[in-house]
Structure formats: C-alpha cells, structure tokens
Amino acid sequence: MQTWILSVRPAPESGLPSVDVCVRARAESTVADLARALGRHLAPAQHDLSLVPTDGGQPWPADRPLSECGLRTGDLVDVVQAPTAWRTRPGGPTRSRAVLRVVDGPDRGRRVRVGAAQATIGRAPGCTLQLSDPLVSQRHARIDLGPRPVVHDEGSANGTTVAQVPVAATAVDWGTTVRLGATTVAVERGDVVEADQPVSVFRPPRFGDPLRDEVLEAPAPPTKHRPTPLPWAMLLLPMVMGLAIMLRSPGPYALIYMLAWPVVGGLGYWQQRRAAERNFADELRDWRVDLDALLSELDDHAVA
C-alpha cells in the first residue's frame, strides 16, 4: 500500500475549501477511486461527487493507476468536479515528456505532467504551469522538451536563473531546478525518451536597440542674474548741476536739463532690466527643452 500526504485545492467556483489529506492507496487503485474518495471527504452530502486531479487544466484519465501518476508527499493537487461520463471516458496514452514540479515558492508542491514538446511558465491563465508568485511575469519562461530541455526567458521582469546564473536560452539536464521570481521549478524527465536530434541555434531574445552603458549629464539650469542697482548718484548729479545753473541764471533750459537727465537715465535702466529678463526666459526655455529630451531618451530605454 502506498501513502502520500497531499494538499488538495478545489476550483474556486466549486466553493469547497482547500485541505491537506493523507492518501493510502492499494496497488490496483486508480484515479477514479481517488476522485470518489476526495468527493466524499470534501462534500459528504453530495454522494455522486467526484473531484478529479488535473494537469494543466486537463483531468487525469479515470482508469490511470495511481502508481503511474508520479504522486509525492507534499504535492499540491488541483481538482475539479468531473461529470459522470468522465469515469467511462477512454483515458488514452498516459505517457508524458516531462514533469514540472514546484519545489519552492508560494505554489510549492504543485506539479504538471507535460505531453507536448513545449511548456510555458507564468501567471497567465494559458500557461502550462500557472503560478501565483507575484514576482513571476505573466509569461515568464518557456521550456522546449527535446532530448535535453532548453530553458528560455521570455523577457520577464525579474529574470530566469539556473544554478544562480541568469539565462536567456540554455540547455539543462533533466532534474535541473530553474528559479523564477521567488519560485523554484524542477524539470524532471517524463515517460517519453527521445533520441538526440539536431537542434536549431538559439539566441537571446531581442527587445529593440541594446541599452547603452554610459553616464548621461543633465543640463544645468540657468542662473538668474541679480539686477544692477539704480545709479542714484549719476541721476542726482545733473539735478544738482541744473539747480545751480537755475540759481545763477534762471531759465527754461536749466529746468529742462535738470529734469530730462534723470528721466533718460531711468528709462535706460528699465530697458536693461527688461532685456535681462527676456534673456533669462529664453535660457530657461532652452534648458527645459534639453531636459525633456533627456527624460524622453531615458523613458524609451526603460520601455525597451
């Protein structure tokens, strides 16, 4: 008799709770026996309920022996409610190319048998191995299942590592663990053994222009110059001289000389200040244009 301790997670729409169960199976026990036992355990009031384990969203064949399912203590098993016709449905071949097993992370214990030549890992619903780890991208990695698995990073935000080395596309041995975010997945050999075949040349994925490793200097903002003080001494001197002329020989020309010089000097001072303010405004506008161009360049590289 075989014994496993499993974490069973029903589909959310079933309304059933997740539980840990101890499964004791005889040598002739099948998936159908396990599905009926899980149904009785989680929903005793529903006598005909069968909760069948799934791989990548596909129910296990009812007639598959449990001894061939690759169960291990600590596995996380997703189950769905199966119709009555599932029990008599032909199981078809049970051979798989690989088994993806989560050995560390939020989904620890979960595993998926892969029969296709390619498997995807990520948080997106369409992935072969769907994870709940927030550090994993929607479509994080792809594994080509040939004579040796080839792990590809699909442009993920946090990268994919093998033996603590970041990888873009690399062949690994069976049993190797792959790190994605906070999750570690073991790539184990399935039932199908393929002979070595020529493989294509793999290259890292390209995402636009390569990033430049350089230091960009931000333009310095313009400095507003302090205004020149009003030349009071130069303005008062003509007035004093004009007053002296009027006292010696009064006349309209002395009055005009005394008043016109301060007016002309004040207008000249005001014109200089206006010109300085216009120059500062032009320099400030040019600086903002240069700064916006630099920020746009950084944004373009960040998106790439």
C-alpha positions in Angstrom: 0.0 0.0 0.0 1.3 3.5 -1.0 0.8 6.5 1.2 1.0 10.2 0.3 0.2 13.5 2.1 -1.2 15.9 -0.4 -2.5 19.4 -0.5 -5.8 19.4 -2.4 -7.0 22.7 -3.9 -10.6 22.6 -5.5 -11.5 25.0 -8.3 -12.6 28.4 -6.9 -16.1 28.1 -8.5 -16.8 24.9 -6.5 -16.9 26.8 -3.2 -15.1 23.9 -1.5 -12.2 24.5 0.9 -8.6 23.5 0.3 -7.4 20.7 2.6 -4.4 18.5 3.4 -5.2 14.8 3.1 -3.4 11.6 3.7 -4.0 9.1 0.8 -3.5 5.4 1.3 -3.9 3.5 -2.0 -3.8 -0.1 -2.8 -1.7 -1.3 -5.8 -4.8 -1.5 -8.1 -6.2 1.9 -7.1 -7.0 4.3 -9.9 -7.6 8.0 -10.4 -11.4 7.3 -10.3 -11.0 5.8 -6.8 -9.1 8.8 -5.7 -11.7 11.2 -7.2 -14.6 9.5 -5.4 -12.7 9.5 -2.1 -11.9 13.2 -2.4 -15.5 13.9 -3.2 -16.7 12.1 -0.1 -14.1 13.8 2.0 -14.8 17.4 0.9 -18.6 17.2 0.3 -20.1 14.3 2.2 -23.6 15.4 1.4 -23.0 15.0 -2.4 -22.9 11.3 -2.8 -22.0 11.2 -6.6 -19.4 14.0 -6.5 -16.0 13.1 -8.0 -13.1 15.6 -7.6 -10.6 14.6 -10.2 -7.0 15.9 -10.2 -5.8 17.9 -13.3 -2.6 18.6 -15.2 -2.6 22.0 -17.0 -6.4 22.1 -16.7 -7.0 18.6 -18.1 -8.5 15.9 -15.9 -6.5 12.8 -15.3 -7.8 9.7 -17.0 -10.2 7.8 -14.7 -8.5 4.4 -15.4 -4.9 5.6 -14.8 -3.3 3.6 -11.9 -2.3 5.9 -9.1 1.1 4.2 -9.1 1.7 5.7 -12.5 0.7 9.3 -11.6 4.0 10.3 -10.1 2.5 11.5 -6.8 4.8 12.5 -4.0 4.2 13.6 -0.4 3.9 17.4 -0.3 2.4 17.7 -3.8 -0.2 20.4 -4.4 -3.0 18.9 -6.4 -5.7 21.0 -8.2 -9.0 19.2 -8.5 -12.2 19.9 -10.5 -15.7 18.4 -10.4 -16.0 15.7 -13.1 -19.2 14.7 -14.8 -20.4 11.1 -14.6 -19.3 10.4 -18.2 -15.7 11.0 -17.2 -15.5 7.7 -15.4 -16.2 5.8 -18.7 -14.2 8.1 -21.0 -11.2 6.4 -22.6 -8.0 7.5 -20.9 -5.7 7.4 -23.9 -2.0 7.3 -23.6 -0.6 8.4 -20.2 3.0 9.0 -21.3 4.5 12.4 -20.8 7.6 14.1 -22.0 8.3 15.9 -18.7 7.0 16.7 -15.2 7.3 20.3 -14.0 7.4 20.2 -10.2 7.4 23.3 -7.9 9.9 22.6 -5.1 10.0 26.1 -3.5 7.8 29.2 -3.5 4.1 30.1 -3.0 2.9 27.1 -5.1 5.3 24.6 -3.6 4.1 21.0 -4.2 2.3 21.8 -7.4 3.3 19.7 -10.5 2.2 19.4 -14.1 2.8 16.5 -16.5 3.6 17.8 -20.0 2.9 15.7 -23.0 3.6 18.5 -25.6 7.0 19.4 -27.0 6.9 22.8 -25.3 5.8 24.1 -21.9 5.3 27.7 -20.7 5.5 29.0 -17.1 3.9 32.2 -15.8 0.9 33.8 -14.1 -1.2 34.0 -17.3 -4.1 31.5 -17.4 -2.9 29.9 -20.6 0.5 28.8 -19.3 1.2 25.1 -18.9 2.4 25.7 -15.3 0.4 28.7 -13.9 1.9 30.2 -10.8 0.6 32.7 -8.2 4.0 34.2 -7.4 3.7 38.0 -7.8 7.4 38.1 -8.8 6.7 35.9 -11.8 5.7 37.6 -15.1 2.5 36.8 -17.0 4.6 34.7 -19.5 7.9 34.3 -17.7 9.7 31.4 -19.3 9.4 28.7 -22.0 10.9 25.2 -22.0 11.5 23.2 -25.2 11.3 19.5 -24.3 13.7 17.6 -26.5 16.5 15.2 -25.7 17.7 17.9 -23.3 15.3 20.6 -22.0 16.1 24.1 -23.2 15.0 26.9 -20.9 14.1 30.3 -22.5 13.5 33.5 -20.6 10.5 35.3 -22.3 11.6 38.8 -21.4 10.5 38.6 -17.8 10.8 41.5 -15.4 12.8 39.6 -12.7 14.7 37.2 -15.0 15.3 33.4 -15.0 18.2 31.7 -13.4 19.8 28.3 -13.5 22.4 27.5 -10.8 22.2 31.2 -9.7 23.2 32.3 -13.2 20.8 34.4 -15.3 19.9 32.8 -18.6 18.2 33.8 -21.8 18.3 30.5 -23.6 20.3 27.5 -22.3 20.1 23.7 -22.4 19.9 21.9 -19.0 20.0 18.4 -17.7 16.9 16.5 -16.5 16.3 17.2 -12.9 17.7 20.7 -13.0 15.9 23.4 -11.0 15.0 26.7 -12.6 14.5 29.9 -10.5 11.7 32.3 -11.5 11.0 35.1 -9.1 10.6 33.5 -5.7 9.7 30.1 -7.2 11.9 27.2 -8.0 10.7 24.6 -10.5 12.4 21.2 -11.2 12.3 19.9 -14.8 12.0 16.1 -14.5 12.1 13.5 -17.2 8.7 12.0 -18.2 7.8 8.7 -19.7 8.8 9.6 -23.3 12.5 9.2 -24.1 13.7 10.8 -27.3 16.9 10.2 -29.3 19.3 13.0 -29.8 18.2 15.2 -32.8 19.8 18.2 -34.4 18.6 21.4 -32.8 18.4 24.9 -34.0 20.8 27.6 -33.0 19.2 29.6 -30.1 19.9 33.2 -29.5 18.8 35.5 -26.7 15.5 37.4 -27.3 15.9 40.8 -28.8 13.9 43.7 -27.5 14.7 46.7 -29.7 18.0 48.6 -29.5 20.5 47.4 -26.9 20.9 49.6 -23.8 23.9 51.8 -23.6 26.2 51.7 -20.6 27.0 55.3 -20.2 26.5 58.3 -17.9 24.2 61.0 -19.1 24.8 64.5 -17.8 21.7 66.5 -17.1 21.9 70.2 -18.3 22.5 72.7 -15.6 19.6 75.2 -15.1 20.2 78.8 -16.0 21.1 81.3 -13.2 19.0 84.4 -12.9 21.4 87.4 -12.7 20.9 89.9 -9.9 19.7 93.3 -11.3 22.1 96.2 -11.4 21.3 98.7 -8.7 19.8 102.0 -9.9 22.6 104.6 -10.3 21.3 107.2 -7.9 24.5 109.2 -7.8 24.6 109.6 -11.6 20.9 110.7 -11.7 21.3 113.2 -8.9 24.4 114.9 -10.2 22.6 116.5 -13.3 19.8 117.6 -11.0 22.3 119.3 -8.6 24.1 121.0 -11.5 20.8 122.1 -13.1 19.7 123.6 -9.8 23.0 125.5 -9.5 22.5 126.9 -13.1 19.0 128.0 -12.3 20.1 129.8 -9.2 22.8 131.7 -11.1 20.9 132.4 -14.3 17.2 131.2 -14.2 15.8 130.0 -17.4 13.8 127.1 -19.0 16.9 125.4 -20.4 18.3 124.9 -16.9 15.0 123.3 -15.8 14.9 121.0 -18.8 18.5 119.9 -18.2 17.7 119.2 -14.5 14.6 117.1 -15.2 15.4 115.4 -18.6 18.6 113.7 -17.5 17.0 111.6 -14.6 14.1 110.6 -16.9 16.5 109.4 -19.7 18.7 107.6 -17.1 15.6 105.8 -15.5 14.3 104.7 -19.0 17.7 103.3 -19.8 17.9 101.4 -16.5 14.3 99.9 -17.1 15.3 98.9 -20.6 18.3 97.0 -19.4 16.3 95.1 -16.8 13.7 94.1 -19.4 16.4 92.8 -21.7 18.0 90.7 -18.9 14.6 89.1 -18.0 14.0 88.2 -21.7 17.4 86.6 -21.9 16.7 84.6 -18.7 13.3 83.4 -20.1 15.0 82.3 -23.4 17.7 80.4 -21.5 15.1 78.7 -19.2 13.0 77.6 -22.2 16.1 76.1 -23.9 17.0 74.3 -20.7 13.6 72.8 -20.4 13.7 71.5 -24.0 17.1 69.8 -23.3 15.9 68.3 -20.1 12.7 66.9 -21.7 14.8 65.4 -24.5 17.0 63.6 -21.9 14.0 62.3 -19.9 12.4 61.0 -23.1 15.5 59.1 -24.0 15.6 57.5 -20.6 11.9 56.6 -20.9 12.5 55.0 -24.3 15.3 52.8 -22.9 13.3 51.9 -19.8 10.4 50.6 -22.1 12.8 48.7 -24.3 
